[in-house]
Amino acid sequence: MEMITGVEKSDALRIEADLLLTCLEPGLFSPGIREGAFTCRRNFDPPLVMTGHISRLTGVHRGYVLVFEDITEKKKIEEELFRATKHAGIGRLAAGVSHEIGNPLASISSLVQELITEDNAPFVKSSLVTINQHVERIARIVRSLGDFARLYPRQRVPTSLHGILDNTLDLVRYDRNFKKIKIQTAVEDVPPLTIDPDQIQQVFLNLILNARDAMPSGGWLTLRTHADDETVVVEVSDTGHGIRREHIRRIYDPFFTTKGIGKGTGLGLSVSYGIVQEHGGAIFVESDPGHGTTFQVALPAFVLPEAALQG
């Protein structure tokens, strides 16, 4: 009970139960008590979800018996299963949509680019350029849909994680939106990973771009790596505006985004989540609204045979 309530036994004596167990329903111990089951969620870290059952004591002693069961892990598994099922269903839909839109979109783009090269009036030319920009934006969304729907395994090879991180940083260093952001790294020597380097680079690129968008006025972007037993962990931290608590559970949902219109498709984290899961890893997030966010990507390590290392 000390762990559940965060209150030591000596401090809990003679305090009403509903003040200790703040997650209980109001009035649970009122004279008109309703016997039966209830759910209790603890709001501070680490979070706990419990089911409880309350019943009256009969006989000489008056009072109630409260029985709790910790179902936090069960709830977590149920949410993972629900998310995986939802991803699979939307993935099949996305595959069809991506295919049906992609082909005519390629034709439109080709024709617009051909018209731009013609000797048109200034208004027509500027309009065609605008049309082409919108076509390119639609194409990016379609590509994201295709990535989200791609369920087949790709080629995985022993790869240096530091090489992927260096390449990803090289991609973003020349982005004008990164001019106000300071980048620091704290990387340890970690074993190589058996991964699809393109997919994992996409994960890190998505996380880094999200960090950039969370710091429009500038800040610090920090990349850390370390090996933990048979797992390699990569942390991407920012000092941005953070993620509101009510949004944390939805950030991996397809098409969910807190960015403004035209600034995000809501597929980046969904795609990243699927890629990490396919690699047998996990992705975690911690966020303090107003102070920043840290994403952790944990991937199983792969140790090369000695002969291969020598080669």
Secondary structure, DSSP 8 states (H G I E B T S, - for coil): -HHHHS--HHHHTTS-HHHH-TTS-TTTTSTT---EEEEEEE-SSS-EEEEEEEEE--SSS--EEEEEEE-HHHHHHHHHHHHHHHHHHHHHHHHHHHHHHHHHHHHHHHHHHHHHTS---HHHHHHHHHHHHHHHHHHHHHHHHHHHH--S----EEE-HHHHHHHHHHHHTT-GGGTTEEEEEEE-----EEE-HHHHHHHHHHHHHHHHHT-TT-EEEEEEEEEETTEEEEEEEE-SS---HHHHTTTTSTT---S-TTS--S-HHHHHHHHHHHTT-EEEEEEETTTEEEEEEEEE-----HHHHH-
